[in-house]
């Protein structure tokens, strides 16, 4: 399943530099499954991730939740309806972060139908 996890904040301009630096390094560790998205003109900052099972949600959600707390922002999780990573129609599924709280892996997997 192709997922996206993007920053959901009214202050995206302030978050682009610090979050994109950390995400660039994180994506580099598994670039075959992760893709950095930094399209500030479209209000998209985050990652596209290829997930094959609900167990693969744990590490990304834990890492991104730590970023959300540090930068006082939330993230939106959604899925693509397309063939290639990052392509196709996008459907927002749920939110987590500073205001929305800790992501629940079981609940999120259910929402994503994993």
N, CA, C and O of each residue as an XYZ file, in Angstrom:
456
protein
N       0.842     -1.168      0.000
C       0.000      0.000      0.000
C       0.892      1.238      0.000
O       1.911      1.291      0.690
N       0.495      2.212     -0.773
C       1.232      3.459     -0.867
C       0.594      4.504      0.045
O      -0.561      4.884     -0.146
N       1.346      4.961      1.027
C       0.847      5.939      1.984
C       1.598      7.243      1.854
O       2.719      7.289      1.346
N       0.967      8.297      2.317
C       1.666      9.562      2.505
C       1.449     10.009      3.935
O       0.391      9.779      4.520
N       2.452     10.643      4.484
C       2.357     11.228      5.818
C       2.965     12.624      5.683
O       4.180     12.781      5.567
N       2.093     13.632      5.701
C       2.506     15.011      5.463
C       2.220     15.878      6.687
O       1.301     15.604      7.458
N       3.014     16.913      6.847
C       2.787     17.887      7.912
C       1.449     18.566      7.657
O       1.150     18.974      6.534
N       0.652     18.682      8.705
C      -0.631     19.384      8.639
C      -0.550     20.556      9.613
O      -0.846     20.411     10.800
N      -0.147     21.714      9.100
C       0.067     22.877      9.965
C      -0.196     24.164      9.206
O       0.074     24.259      8.009
N      -0.721     25.145      9.906
C      -0.908     26.471      9.324
C       0.422     27.205      9.199
O       0.530     28.178      8.452
N       1.440     26.736      9.933
C       2.760     27.362      9.941
C       3.772     26.556      9.130
O       4.932     26.451      9.527
N       3.359     25.998      8.025
C       4.233     25.123      7.240
C       5.518     25.830      6.811
O       6.586     25.217      6.805
N       5.428     27.102      6.457
C       6.622     27.838      6.018
C       7.732     27.806      7.059
O       8.910     27.717      6.713
N       7.357     27.877      8.328
C       8.334     27.865      9.417
C       8.916     26.477      9.654
O       9.999     26.349     10.225
N       8.213     25.445      9.224
C       8.613     24.068      9.504
C       9.401     23.418      8.368
O      10.051     22.393      8.573
N       9.349     24.004      7.178
C       9.968     23.376      6.006
C      11.435     23.063      6.245
O      11.858     21.924      6.047
N      12.210     24.035      6.661
C      13.654     23.826      6.803
C      14.007     22.787      7.869
O      14.706     21.822      7.558
N      13.545     22.951      9.124
C      13.978     21.975     10.129
C      13.451     20.564      9.894
O      14.173     19.592     10.118
N      12.216     20.439      9.449
C      11.653     19.103      9.254
C      12.220     18.447      7.999
O      12.496     17.248      8.009
N      12.399     19.202      6.927
C      12.924     18.593      5.703
C      14.352     18.083      5.894
O      14.728     17.076      5.293
N      15.149     18.757      6.717
C      16.511     18.278      6.991
C      16.485     16.910      7.657
O      17.219     16.006      7.259
N      15.652     16.763      8.656
C      15.559     15.494      9.384
C      14.967     14.408      8.491
O      15.442     13.272      8.486
N      13.931     14.760      7.737
C      13.302     13.777      6.848
C      14.237     13.324      5.734
O      14.202     12.159      5.336
N      15.067     14.223      5.229
C      16.014     13.859      4.183
C      16.941     12.749      4.666
O      17.187     11.777      3.952
N      17.444     12.902      5.864
C      18.327     11.871      6.429
C      17.565     10.570      6.659
O      18.064      9.495      6.325
N      16.376     10.655      7.218
C      15.569      9.480      7.517
C      15.189      8.729      6.241
O      15.255      7.500      6.204
N      14.795      9.450      5.207
C      14.421      8.828      3.934
C      15.630      8.149      3.300
O      15.497      7.085      2.695
N      16.801      8.752      3.434
C      18.012      8.186      2.864
C      18.362      6.819      3.393
O      19.045      6.045      2.722
N      17.895      6.510      4.604
C      18.182      5.211      5.209
C      17.368      4.081      4.583
O      17.733      2.913      4.718
N      16.283      4.410      3.907
C      15.439      3.382      3.275
C      14.776      3.966      2.033
O      13.554      3.915      1.893
N      15.574      4.512      1.144
C      15.033      5.230     -0.002
C      14.236      4.360     -0.968
O      13.496      4.878     -1.804
N      14.382      3.038     -0.860
C      13.595      2.165     -1.726
C      12.134      2.096     -1.286
O      11.267      1.732     -2.081
N      11.856      2.436     -0.045
C      10.495      2.382      0.483
C       9.953      3.754      0.883
O       8.762      3.901      1.159
N      10.823      4.746      0.913
C      10.428      6.086      1.347
C      10.840      7.121      0.313
O      11.851      6.973     -0.374
N      10.043      8.159      0.220
C      10.327      9.232     -0.728
C      10.001     10.560     -0.046
O       8.887     10.754      0.439
N      10.967     11.466     -0.010
C      10.760     12.781      0.573
C       9.858     13.604     -0.330
O      10.004     13.587     -1.552
N       8.932     14.318      0.277
C       8.056     15.226     -0.455
C       8.232     16.605      0.169
O       7.953     16.802      1.352
N       8.695     17.553     -0.634
C       8.880     18.925     -0.170
C       8.345     19.854     -1.249
O       9.102     20.429     -2.031
N       7.042     19.986     -1.273
C       6.356     20.834     -2.239
C       5.615     21.920     -1.471
O       4.388     21.903     -1.369
N       6.377     22.859     -0.936
C       5.775     23.871     -0.059
C       4.722     24.710     -0.782
O       3.769     25.174     -0.156
N       4.883     24.913     -2.111
C       3.878     25.684     -2.848
C       2.534     24.961     -2.896
O       1.498     25.589     -3.114
N       2.547     23.653     -2.694
C       1.317     22.856     -2.653
C       0.954     22.450     -1.214
O       0.063     21.628     -1.001
N       1.645     23.027     -0.245
C       1.449     22.701      1.175
C       1.647     21.217      1.465
O       0.879     20.611      2.213
N       2.684     20.644      0.866
C       3.003     19.233      1.095
C       4.447     19.110      1.548
O       5.380     19.423      0.808
N       4.609     18.653      2.766
C       5.928     18.370      3.325
C       5.803     17.086      4.128
O       5.009     17.007      5.066
N       6.575     16.097      3.766
C       6.512     14.829      4.475
C       7.124     13.715      3.662
O       8.115     13.912      2.960
N       6.525     12.542      3.762
C       7.064     11.369      3.076
C       5.951     10.551      2.429
O       4.815     10.515      2.900
N       6.323      9.900      1.335
C       5.508      8.851      0.740
C       6.181      7.551      1.145
O       7.403      7.426      1.059
N       5.389      6.585      1.584
C       5.943      5.327      2.098
C       5.208      4.150      1.477
O       3.987      4.170      1.320
N       5.969      3.133      1.131
C       5.397      1.883      0.657
C       5.325      0.928      1.849
O       6.353      0.587      2.436
N       4.113      0.497      2.208
C       3.870     -0.372      3.367
C       3.207     -1.655      2.874
O       2.268     -1.611      2.078
N       3.698     -2.788      3.347
C       3.102     -4.061      2.955
C       2.323     -4.736      4.076
O       1.501     -5.618      3.826
N       2.585     -4.319      5.321
C       1.845     -4.885      6.443
C       1.711     -3.850      7.552
O       2.453     -2.869      7.595
N       0.763     -4.081      8.441
C       0.539     -3.109      9.520
C       1.740     -2.996     10.455
O       1.924     -1.967     11.105
N       2.552     -4.042     10.526
C       3.746     -3.996     11.376
C       4.757     -2.955     10.890
O       5.562     -2.459     11.679
N       4.722     -2.630      9.619
C       5.646     -1.648      9.058
C       5.240     -0.208      9.375
O       5.966      0.723      9.029
N       4.110     -0.014     10.016
C       3.672      1.323     10.414
C       4.368      1.820     11.677
O       4.538      3.026     11.857
N       4.767      0.914     12.541
C       5.256      1.267     13.866
C       6.423      2.247     13.854
O       6.345      3.302     14.484
N       7.493      1.922     13.156
C       8.683      2.782     13.173
C       8.430      4.159     12.556
O       8.799      5.166     13.160
N       7.809      4.234     11.366
C       7.549      5.573     10.824
C       6.662      6.425     11.719
O       6.927      7.614     11.901
N       5.617      5.837     12.276
C       4.711      6.604     13.128
C       5.408      7.080     14.404
O       5.199      8.210     14.845
N       6.224      6.228     14.983
C       6.961      6.605     16.195
C       7.928      7.748     15.888
O       8.000      8.721     16.638
N       8.664      7.628     14.793
C       9.618      8.657     14.405
C       8.910      9.985     14.113
O       9.321     11.033     14.612
N       7.858      9.940     13.314
C       7.164     11.165     12.935
C       6.409     11.784     14.107
O       6.249     13.004     14.164
N       5.950     10.967     15.031
C       5.309     11.515     16.222
C       6.321     12.295     17.064
O       5.981     13.326     17.644
N       7.553     11.809     17.132
C       8.591     12.544     17.863
C       8.856     13.900     17.195
O       9.081     14.896     17.882
N       8.829     13.938     15.866
C       8.976     15.209     15.152
C       7.800     16.136     15.428
O       7.978     17.341     15.607
N       6.614     15.577     15.461
C       5.413     16.373     15.722
C       5.473     17.031     17.088
O       5.120     18.201     17.237
N       5.916     16.287     18.077
C       6.033     16.856     19.423
C       7.103     17.935     19.465
O       6.902     18.992     20.063
N       8.238     17.670     18.833
C       9.342     18.621     18.848
C       8.980     19.935     18.149
O       9.342     21.012     18.622
N       8.272     19.844     17.034
C       7.969     21.031     16.229
C       6.533     21.532     16.418
O       6.099     22.462     15.737
N       5.809     20.915     17.338
C       4.443     21.322     17.675
C       3.547     21.408     16.436
O       2.949     22.442     16.137
N       3.482     20.271     15.729
C       2.652     20.193     14.530
C       1.937     18.841     14.499
O       2.204     17.963     15.319
N       1.049     18.696     13.563
C       0.361     17.433     13.348
C       0.734     16.895     11.968
O       1.274     17.612     11.126
N       0.436     15.629     11.764
C       0.644     14.981     10.468
C      -0.674     14.387     10.001
O      -1.491     13.950     10.812
N      -0.877     14.374      8.695
C      -2.017     13.698      8.094
C      -1.490     12.436      7.419
O      -0.453     12.461      6.757
N      -2.207     11.344      7.593
C      -1.868     10.072      6.962
C      -2.943      9.785      5.928
O      -4.136      9.926      6.197
N      -2.510      9.386      4.759
C      -3.456      9.062      3.709
C      -2.902      8.004      2.794
O      -1.780      7.527      2.970
N      -3.700      7.647      1.819
C      -3.253      6.616      0.881
C      -3.464      7.077     -0.555
O      -4.362      7.863     -0.858
N      -2.603      6.557     -1.429
C      -2.685      6.831     -2.856
C      -3.461      5.711     -3.527
O      -3.405      4.554     -3.110
N      -4.172      6.072     -4.553
C      -4.871      5.083     -5.373
C      -4.210      5.047     -6.740
O      -4.843      5.368     -7.746
N      -2.929      4.657     -6.784
C      -2.206      4.643     -8.049
C      -1.198      3.526     -8.100
O      -1.032      2.781     -7.134
N      -0.529      3.406     -9.219
C       0.424      2.335     -9.454
C       1.777      2.581     -8.800
O       2.305      1.704     -8.117
N       2.339      3.768     -9.003
C       3.695      4.064     -8.526
C       3.647      4.862     -7.230
O       2.659      5.535     -6.935
N       4.720      4.780     -6.467
C       4.801      5.488     -5.197
C       4.618      6.980     -5.419
O       5.361      7.598     -6.181
N       3.623      7.556     -4.751
C       3.387      8.986     -4.836
C       2.519      9.423     -5.998
O       2.422     10.618     -6.277
N       1.887      8.482     -6.682
C       1.041      8.839     -7.817
C      -0.376      8.358     -7.593
O      -0.604      7.374     -6.890
N      -1.323      9.051     -8.188
C      -2.719      8.667     -8.111
C      -3.508      9.588     -7.209
O      -2.970     10.542     -6.647
N      -4.788      9.296     -7.076
C      -5.672     10.076     -6.222
C      -5.259      9.917     -4.764
O      -4.808      8.849     -4.348
N      -5.417     10.980     -3.999
C      -5.021     10.962     -2.587
C      -6.264     11.001     -1.707
O      -7.216     11.733     -1.978
N      -6.234     10.193     -0.643
C      -7.343     10.161      0.306
C      -6.799     10.278      1.728
O      -6.150      9.358      2.227
N      -7.070     11.427      2.387
C      -6.680     11.597      3.783
C      -7.455     10.607      4.640
O      -8.662     10.435      4.468
N      -6.749      9.954      5.571
C      -7.382      8.930      6.396
C      -7.465      9.356      7.856
O      -8.525      9.224      8.467
N      -6.383      9.860      8.432
C      -6.406     10.256      9.838
C      -5.236     11.197     10.150
O      -4.352     11.418      9.323
N      -5.262     11.736     11.363
C      -4.249     12.682     11.814
C      -3.641     12.214     13.130
O      -4.269     11.479     13.892
N      -2.405     12.652     13.387
C      -1.775     12.434     14.679
C      -0.759     13.549     14.894
O      -0.381     14.244     13.951
N      -0.324     13.713     16.124
C       0.723     14.699     16.381
C       0.523     15.490     17.650
O      -0.056     15.007     18.622
N       1.011     16.710     17.625
C       1.045     17.568     18.803
C      -0.353     17.809     19.366
O      -0.576     17.640     20.565
N      -1.284     18.198     18.519
C      -2.662     18.446     18.957
C      -3.502     17.170     18.946
O      -4.300     16.940     19.854
N      -3.321     16.347     17.920
C      -4.154     15.155     17.732
C      -3.753     13.984     18.627
O      -4.552     13.074     18.848
N      -2.541     14.000     19.137
C      -2.091     12.945     20.041
C      -1.327     11.833     19.353
O      -1.113     11.837     18.141
N      -0.925     10.880     20.181
C      -0.118      9.741     19.732
C      -0.907      8.875     18.748
O      -2.091      8.615     18.959
N      -0.246      8.427     17.668
C      -0.939      7.549     16.724
C      -1.122      6.150     17.313
O      -0.219      5.614     17.955
N      -2.266      5.583     17.093
C      -2.571      4.226     17.531
C      -2.393      3.304     16.323
O      -3.166      3.370     15.368
N      -1.376      2.448     16.371
C      -1.058      1.590     15.223
C      -2.226      0.709     14.806
O      -2.512      0.576     13.616
N      -2.896      0.113     15.772
C      -4.010     -0.785     15.458
C      -5.140     -0.017     14.784
O      -5.679     -0.451     13.766
N      -5.491      1.120     15.359
C      -6.559      1.951     14.812
C      -6.208      2.444     13.402
O      -7.039      2.407     12.495
N      -4.969      2.903     13.235
C      -4.544      3.407     11.940
C      -4.553      2.293     10.896
O      -4.986      2.513      9.765
N      -4.088      1.118     11.255
C      -4.104     -0.020     10.324
C      -5.531     -0.345      9.904
O      -5.782     -0.693      8.751
N      -6.467     -0.231     10.847
C      -7.881     -0.474     10.519
C      -8.388      0.576      9.543
O      -9.049      0.234      8.563
N      -8.093      1.846      9.792
C      -8.507      2.927      8.885
C      -7.942      2.728      7.493
O      -8.612      2.989      6.494
N      -6.694      2.260      7.435
C      -6.018      2.081      6.144
C      -6.349      0.744      5.490
O      -5.929      0.468      4.366
N      -7.106     -0.083      6.209
C      -7.508     -1.396      5.734
C      -6.321     -2.311      5.473
O      -6.263     -3.012      4.463
N      -5.354     -2.288      6.427
C      -4.184     -3.159      6.340
C      -4.436     -4.467      7.065
O      -3.561     -5.332      7.101
